[in-house]
């Protein structure tokens, strides 16, 4: 695997792991808040607060599930060693002066001072790029773009 591509995966995995750890910390704090919340004479206020915390907990649980899925997907893409002749998940694509890693939607990432975009195959640009080859031209938002490199 290309060493730059490996660094991209290391950076992305690190970011997703950090997100997972933050979500676990938040989940723990919400759980502790639910357990410590004692019923007072204002019963309705207690029930409303507890319901809000339960909804917050469900939201964090869903975000944690998504982040874990993203981590698993990054590990799966990282395991792809052979470059493909066409753009697919795991491909690092140079389009004009911009670089895109087709993987998970993580947005802009900076690696070794170079900015690139991590996007999923189901993103608008990802859908256009998947299946294309080096030197193919694509049209995106009214602009003609050429795939100049594919790793």
N, C-alpha and C positions, 0 to 999 in steps of 0.2 A: 504494500500500500504506500502511496505517496506520503512522504513525511509531513508535508503541510496539511494534507487531508487528515492525517492521524492527530495532528495538533488541534485541528478544528474539532474533532470528536472529543479529545481530552477536555477542551474548553467547554464544549456544550454539555458533556457529562458532568463536569464540575458545577456548572450553573444549575443543572437540573437537580443534582444531589443537594445543593444549597437550598433550593426551593423546597425539596422534600423535607429537609431538616427544619426549615422555618415553619412549614405546615404542621409537622409533628409537634413542634413546640407550641404552636397556636392551639392545636387540638388538645394538648395536655392542659393548657391554661383554661380553656373553655370547660373541659371536664372537671377541673378543680373548682371552677366557679359554680358549676351546677351542683356539685357535692357540698360546697360551703354555703350555698344560698339557703338560708333558713326561713321557714314560714313565719311571717309576722302577722300582726293583727290586720294588716291591709292585704287580705287574701287575694283579691283580684290583681293587685300590683305584683305580688309574688308569682302568680300563675303567668302573667304577661311576661315578666322578666325571664322566667324559666323557659317559656315557649320561644322567646327570642334567642336565648342561648342554645336551645335545641336546634333551631333553624340555622344558627351560625355554625354549630357543630356539623350539621349535614352538609353545609356549603364547603367547609374545610375538608370533610371526608371526601367529597366529590373532587375537589381540587387535588387532594393527595392521590386519589385513584388515577386521575389524569396525569399527574406528574410521574407516577410510577410507570404508567403505560409509556410515557415519553422516554423515560430512562431505558426501559426494555427495548423500545424501538431503536434508540441510539446504539445500544449494544448489538442489536441484530444487524443494523446497517454497517457498523464498524467491522463486523466479522466478514463482510463481503470484501474479498481480496482481489479478485480479478475485475479489471475495468471492462465495462460493456461497450460495444460499438454504438449503442444508442443510449440516450438519456433514460435513466431509471432511478428508482430509489437508491440512494447511496452515491449517486453521481455528483461530481464536482464539475460545474459547467461555467465556462467563461463566455459571457455574452457581451460583446463590446468591451467596455472597461469594467463591467461588473461581474462578480463571481457569485454563484449560487450553489449551495449544497442541497440537493433534493433529499430531504429527510423528514424532520418534524418542523413545525412552524415555531421557530424560536426568534425570528426577526434578525436584526443586524448583530453580528458578532465581530469582534476585532481579534485577530490572531497575528502575532508578529508584526503589528503595526498595519496590517492589511484589513480593510473592512470587507465583509462579505455578508450575504443574506442566507439564512437557513429557512427554507420553505418546504411545505409539504407538496406532494404530487397532486393534491386536490385543490391547491391554491390556484387563482386565475393564471398566473404565469407558469406554475408547475404543470398544469393541465396542457398548456401549449407546448412546453419543452419535452415532456415525457414522450419517448418513442422517436425523437429526432436524432440526427447524426451531426458530427462535426461538419462545419461549413453550411449546414442548412440555414435558411432564412426563415424567420417567424415574424408575424406581425402582432404587436402587443400595444394596445391603447393608441392605435394609429401610427405607431413607429415600426419601421422594419429593423429587425435585429438579426445579427448573424452569430451563430454558435462558433466561436473561434478556438475553443479548447474543450476537451471532454476527458476527465480523469475518473 
